[in-house]
Amino acid sequence: MKRLILIVFTIFLSYNVTYAQAELNLSPDSILGEYEVLHQGEYARVRILKDTDSTYSAQVFWIDDMYDRNGKVRLDQRNPDRDLRNVPCNQILLMKGLKYDSKRQRWGDTKLYDPTRGVCANVTCEFKEEKGLRVRMFFLCFSQTCFWRKLD
């Protein structure tokens, strides 16, 4: 009997978590906030903001390994845009112009900049269960998924 109650309780909890995450995909502004990101061995925090044109942008505001061997803030050396190579690593703009697609209930239609590799790729974002915001990058025929954990 205890086992049955435990199974029913577990199913109920997992349904509520899944439903709550699915609800986040219904509102365009639910993507706003701060996230913890672990990508390619780099631990960072990213802030997603709403722009004046009703699109969204994401910018790094903190990174774990921010300083180089000389104690100076690391710069975005791998950026393909030479003008942006002097941007400090804790101020890198990862994406701009992210749009919400109400039919698919996800965000996309822009490029995500990956500062660990120095490449830009198409991106889609959506909330998935307890894992948080699923960020999928597509470059040529390759894709990579990582999960951003919301801090708010």
N, C-alpha and C positions, 0 to 999 in steps of 0.2 A: 504494500500500500504506500509506504514511504517513497519507494522507487517511482511509482506511478505519479505521485504528487510532484516529485522532483522533475520528472520528464515533462509534465504539463507546465510547470512553472518555467522551465528552461525554454520550452517552445514559446510560451507567452512573452518572455523577455526578449528572445531573439526576434519575434514578430514586431514588438514595439520598437526595437532599435532599427530594424530594417525600415519600418514605416516612417520613423522620425527622419532617417537619412533621405528617404524618397521624398518626403515633404520639403526638405531643403532644396531639392531640384525644382520645385514649383515656383519659387520666388527668385527673381533675378538678383536681388540684393542680398540674398543669403550667402553669397560668395564673399561678401565684404568681411574683412577682419585680418587677424594675424595668424600665421601658420608656422609650424616647425617643419623643416625639410631636411632630409638626409639623402643626398644625391652624390654618387661617385666619391664617397668618402668625405664629402664636405657637409658639415652640419651648419645650417643657417636658419634665420627667421625672415619670413617674407610678409609684406603687408599688401593686401589687395584693396585698392581704392576705386571709387567711382569717379569718372572724369566728367567734365561739363557736357560732353556729347552723349552721355548715358552709356558709354562703354566703360570697361574696367581696365586697370593697369596693375601690375604687380612689381614691387621693388624690394630688393634685399635691404633690410635695415640693421641686421646683426649677423655676424659670421663668427664661428668658433675660432678658426685659425686665421685671424685678421692681420697679424703682423708677420713680416718676413724675418729673416735671420738678423737683420740690422735694426729691428725694432720699428721699422716704418710700416705704415698701412700698405698692404698689398694692393696693386692696381690691376685693372682688367686687361692684362697684357695680351690675351688671346682674342680680343674683340676684332672681328673682321673690319669694322669701321675704325680706321686709324685715329680719328678725332675722339673716340671714346676710350682709348687705351689708357688714359690718365684718370679715369673714374675710379675712386676708391672702391674696394670690393664690398664694402657695406652700404653702397649707394647704387648698385647696378640695377638698371631697369630691365626686368626679365621679359615683360610683355606689355604691350599697349594696344588698345583697340579691341579688347576681348568683348565679344558680343554674346548675349543670351539668345538661344534658340528655343522659343516656347513650345514648338511642336516636338522637338527631341528632348526637351527639358535638360539642356546642358549648355555649356558655354564653349565658344570656339571662334572660328573665322579670323584668326590672327596667327602670329608666329611667336614662339617662345624662344628666347635666347638662352642657350646653355653655356654659362661662363666657364665651366670646367673643360669644355672641348672647343669653345669659340665658334659654335655653329647655331644657326637659327632653323627651327623646324615648325611645321604646322602643329597646332595643339588643340585638344579638346579637354574640357574639365567637367566632371560631374561627381556628386557625392555618392559614395558606395559604402553601404553598411557601416560598421564600426571603424572601418579603415580611414575614413575621412574623405578628403577631396582627391579623387583620382585624376592625375594629370598625365595625359598620353601625348607623347611627341611622335610625329610622323616625319621621316626624312627619307625621300626616295621610296624604296620598298621596305625600309626598316621602321620599327616602332619600339618605343620604350615607355614603360609605365612606372610612375612613382606616386606615392601617396603623401599628401601634405596633411599634417594633423592640425586641426583648428585649435587655437589657444583661447579664443573668446568663450 
